[in-house]
Amino acid sequence: MTETPAAGQSTDVVDILTADHRDMLELVGQIKDTPEPDRRRELADTVIAEVMRHAVAEEMYVYPAVEKHVPNGAEEVEHDKREHDEIVQVMKKLEDADASGPAFLDLVGELEAQLRHHIDDEESDQFPKLRAGIPAGTLVELGEKVQTAKKLAPTRPHPHAPHSELFHKTIGPGVGMVGRLRDKLSGRHTG
């Protein structure tokens, strides 16, 4: 995983989310390069958990900032939420797939394509707008909130859960706690 900055350095939300993107794509690459089904499953569980943490943190803190500070922010957020939903649907299928079967790698490829598209949208368009529209100190504060949210977020895909700030701030921590307990009891690797 990407290292955090040295003590005393502040990282803003864009840096954190960009590092998450690199980590997710690196994990997907490792899945594709791994012939052992058990290791593929471990890596898939880890990437699913990382994507879930990232998406929930975005929905809790980043998307409200986009809506407030980015021109046409509400439309961009709706587009992003639809993409999150599509990614969750693929991750749910991946979670249930046999890691030794050919469908597993097909789903990994589908997940990778969706992640790359979403990442490109954010990094080439949305993140520069965030940096242009929000003071640097506020971006650092948002980064701290995102890091905290990722620690509490669910680690499993929930296809019918709403992609909303209110849900993630009220019900989400309980869902995340139950999921982390299930992970621990089942030995599921989540990074």
C-alpha positions as CSV (number, residue, x, y, z in Angstrom):
1,M,0.0,0.0,0.0
2,T,1.1,3.6,-0.6
3,E,2.9,5.1,2.4
4,T,1.5,8.1,4.2
5,P,3.7,11.2,4.5
6,A,6.2,11.7,7.3
7,A,5.2,13.2,10.6
8,G,4.5,16.9,10.3
9,Q,3.5,16.8,6.7
10,S,-0.1,17.3,5.7
11,T,-1.8,15.4,3.0
12,D,-4.9,16.7,1.3
13,V,-7.9,14.7,0.3
14,V,-6.9,14.6,-3.4
15,D,-3.5,13.1,-2.5
16,I,-5.2,10.5,-0.3
17,L,-7.8,9.5,-2.9
18,T,-5.2,9.4,-5.6
19,A,-3.0,7.1,-3.5
20,D,-6.0,4.9,-2.9
21,H,-6.6,4.6,-6.6
22,R,-3.0,3.5,-7.2
23,D,-3.3,0.9,-4.4
24,M,-6.6,-0.5,-5.8
25,L,-5.2,-0.8,-9.3
26,E,-2.0,-2.5,-8.0
27,L,-4.1,-5.0,-6.1
28,V,-6.1,-5.8,-9.2
29,G,-2.9,-6.3,-11.1
30,Q,-1.7,-8.7,-8.5
31,I,-4.9,-10.7,-8.8
32,K,-4.4,-11.0,-12.6
33,D,-0.8,-12.1,-12.1
34,T,-1.5,-14.7,-9.4
35,P,-2.1,-18.3,-10.5
36,E,-3.1,-19.6,-7.0
37,P,-6.9,-19.4,-6.4
38,D,-6.5,-19.0,-2.6
39,R,-4.1,-16.0,-3.1
40,R,-6.5,-14.6,-5.8
41,R,-9.3,-14.8,-3.2
42,E,-7.3,-13.0,-0.6
43,L,-6.3,-10.2,-3.0
44,A,-9.9,-9.9,-4.2
45,D,-11.2,-9.6,-0.7
46,T,-8.6,-7.0,0.0
47,V,-9.4,-4.9,-3.0
48,I,-13.1,-5.2,-2.4
49,A,-12.6,-3.9,1.2
50,E,-10.3,-1.1,0.0
51,V,-12.8,0.0,-2.7
52,M,-15.7,0.0,-0.2
53,R,-13.7,2.0,2.3
54,H,-12.7,4.5,-0.4
55,A,-16.2,4.8,-1.9
56,V,-17.9,5.3,1.5
57,A,-15.5,8.0,2.6
58,E,-16.0,9.8,-0.8
59,E,-19.8,9.6,-0.3
60,M,-19.6,10.9,3.3
61,Y,-17.2,13.8,2.8
62,V,-16.0,14.4,-0.8
63,Y,-19.3,14.4,-2.6
64,P,-20.9,17.0,-0.4
65,A,-17.8,19.2,-1.0
66,V,-18.1,18.5,-4.8
67,E,-21.8,19.5,-4.7
68,K,-21.0,22.7,-2.8
69,H,-17.8,23.9,-4.6
70,V,-17.7,22.4,-8.1
71,P,-19.8,23.8,-10.9
72,N,-22.5,21.3,-11.8
73,G,-21.4,19.4,-8.7
74,A,-24.8,17.8,-8.0
75,E,-24.8,16.3,-11.5
76,E,-21.2,15.1,-11.1
77,V,-22.0,13.4,-7.8
78,E,-25.1,11.6,-9.2
79,H,-22.9,10.3,-12.0
80,D,-20.2,9.2,-9.5
81,K,-22.9,7.4,-7.4
82,R,-24.1,5.6,-10.4
83,E,-20.6,4.5,-11.1
84,H,-20.1,3.4,-7.5
85,D,-23.3,1.3,-7.8
86,E,-22.0,-0.4,-10.9
87,I,-18.7,-1.1,-9.2
88,V,-20.5,-2.5,-6.1
89,Q,-22.6,-4.8,-8.3
90,V,-19.4,-6.3,-9.9
91,M,-17.7,-6.6,-6.5
92,K,-20.7,-8.5,-5.1
93,K,-20.4,-11.0,-8.1
94,L,-16.6,-11.2,-7.5
95,E,-17.1,-11.9,-3.8
96,D,-19.3,-14.8,-4.7
97,A,-17.2,-16.2,-7.6
98,D,-15.0,-19.2,-7.4
99,A,-11.4,-17.9,-7.6
100,S,-10.3,-21.0,-9.6
101,G,-12.9,-20.5,-12.3
102,P,-12.5,-18.5,-15.5
103,A,-15.5,-16.2,-14.6
104,F,-13.4,-14.9,-11.7
105,L,-10.8,-13.3,-13.9
106,D,-13.5,-12.0,-16.2
107,L,-15.0,-10.2,-13.2
108,V,-11.6,-8.9,-12.2
109,G,-11.2,-7.5,-15.7
110,E,-14.6,-5.9,-15.5
111,L,-13.8,-4.4,-12.1
112,E,-10.6,-3.1,-13.4
113,A,-12.2,-1.4,-16.4
114,Q,-14.9,0.2,-14.2
115,L,-12.3,1.4,-11.7
116,R,-10.0,2.8,-14.4
117,H,-13.0,4.7,-15.9
118,H,-14.1,6.1,-12.5
119,I,-10.5,7.0,-11.5
120,D,-9.9,8.8,-14.8
121,D,-13.1,10.9,-14.4
122,E,-12.1,11.9,-10.9
123,E,-8.4,12.5,-11.4
124,S,-8.6,14.3,-14.8
125,D,-11.7,16.4,-14.1
126,Q,-13.1,16.4,-10.6
127,F,-9.9,16.6,-8.5
128,P,-8.5,19.6,-10.3
129,K,-11.9,21.4,-9.7
130,L,-11.7,20.5,-6.0
131,R,-8.3,22.0,-5.7
132,A,-9.3,25.1,-7.6
133,G,-12.5,25.6,-5.6
134,I,-11.5,24.7,-2.0
135,P,-8.8,26.3,0.2
136,A,-5.7,24.0,0.8
137,G,-6.4,23.9,4.6
138,T,-9.9,22.7,4.0
139,L,-8.7,20.0,1.6
140,V,-6.3,18.8,4.4
141,E,-9.2,18.7,6.8
142,L,-11.3,16.7,4.3
143,G,-8.4,14.3,4.0
144,E,-8.4,13.7,7.8
145,K,-12.1,13.1,7.7
146,V,-11.7,10.7,4.8
147,Q,-9.0,8.7,6.6
148,T,-11.2,8.4,9.7
149,A,-14.2,7.4,7.7
150,K,-12.2,4.6,5.9
151,K,-11.4,3.1,9.3
152,L,-15.2,2.8,10.1
153,A,-16.5,2.0,6.7
154,P,-18.0,-1.4,5.6
155,T,-15.6,-3.8,4.0
156,R,-18.2,-5.7,2.0
157,P,-20.4,-4.7,-0.9
158,H,-24.0,-4.0,-0.1
159,P,-25.8,-3.6,-3.4
160,H,-29.0,-2.3,-2.0
161,A,-27.5,0.2,0.4
162,P,-28.0,3.9,-0.6
163,H,-25.0,5.9,-1.7
164,S,-25.7,8.7,0.7
165,E,-23.9,10.8,3.2
166,L,-26.7,10.4,5.7
167,F,-26.8,6.6,5.4
168,H,-23.0,6.3,5.8
169,K,-22.9,8.6,8.8
170,T,-25.8,7.0,10.7
171,I,-26.2,3.3,9.7
172,G,-22.9,2.8,7.9
173,P,-20.6,2.5,11.0
174,G,-22.8,-0.3,12.4
175,V,-22.8,-2.1,9.0
176,G,-19.0,-1.6,9.0
177,M,-18.5,-3.0,12.5
178,V,-20.6,-6.1,11.6
179,G,-18.7,-6.6,8.4
180,R,-15.3,-6.3,10.1
181,L,-16.4,-8.8,12.7
182,R,-17.5,-11.2,10.0
183,D,-14.2,-10.7,8.3
184,K,-12.3,-11.6,11.4
185,L,-14.4,-14.6,12.3
186,S,-14.2,-16.0,8.7
187,G,-10.5,-15.2,8.2
188,R,-11.3,-12.9,5.3
189,H,-8.4,-10.7,4.4
190,T,-9.3,-7.0,4.1
191,G,-6.0,-5.3,4.1
